[in-house]
């Protein structure tokens, strides 16, 4: 079940990055220079952490990073 959840979350993050992100997606037009203060965007960081440490810890670390952003 974890494998399916991991793939689903990564798919949702990819969708967000392409269509909704102010850093990489279509909405980047409205935030010149990007919206994230981190070099690797919060969504990319979360996606990598999900792959490295699992779904629960990865999502938790991603949320912690998002909350510390602008």
N, C-alpha and C positions, 0 to 999 in steps of 0.2 A: 504493500500500500504506500509506503514511503516513496518508492520510485515513481509511482503515478503522481503523487502529490508534488514531488520535486519537479517533475516534467511540466505539470500544470502551472506551477508558480513561475517557472522560468519562461514558459510560453506567455503568461500574463505580463511579466516584466518586459519581455521583448515587444509585445503589443504596445505597452505603455511607452517604451522608448521610441518606437517608430511613429506613433500617432499622437501622443499626449505630452511628451516630455518637452520642457522649455529649454533643455540642453541639446538634445539630439533630434527630436521629432519635428513634426510640422509646426508646432507652436513656438519653435525656436525663433521665429520671426519677431515675436513679441518680447523677447529677452535677449537683445544683442549682447554677446559676451557670455551668455549662459546664465543660468539661475543658481547653480550649485557652487558653493565656495570650495568644494573639494576637487582635487585633480581628477580622480575617478568619481564619476557621478554616484549619487546614493543608490540609484537603481542598479548600476553595474556592480557596485560594492556588494549589495544585497544578493544579487545573482551569483556572484563568485562565492560568497560565504555560504549560501545554500548548497552549492556544490562541494565546498570544502568540509563543512562541519555538520551538515544536515539541515532539515527544514526548520525545526523549532529554534535552534540556536542561531541559524543564519537569519531568519526573519527577525528575531529579537535584536541581533546586532545591527541589522539594517534599520529597524525602527529607532534604535538608540542614535544611530548616525543621522537619520532624517530629523529627529527632534533637536539635534545639536546644530543643524544647518540654519541658514538665515531665517 
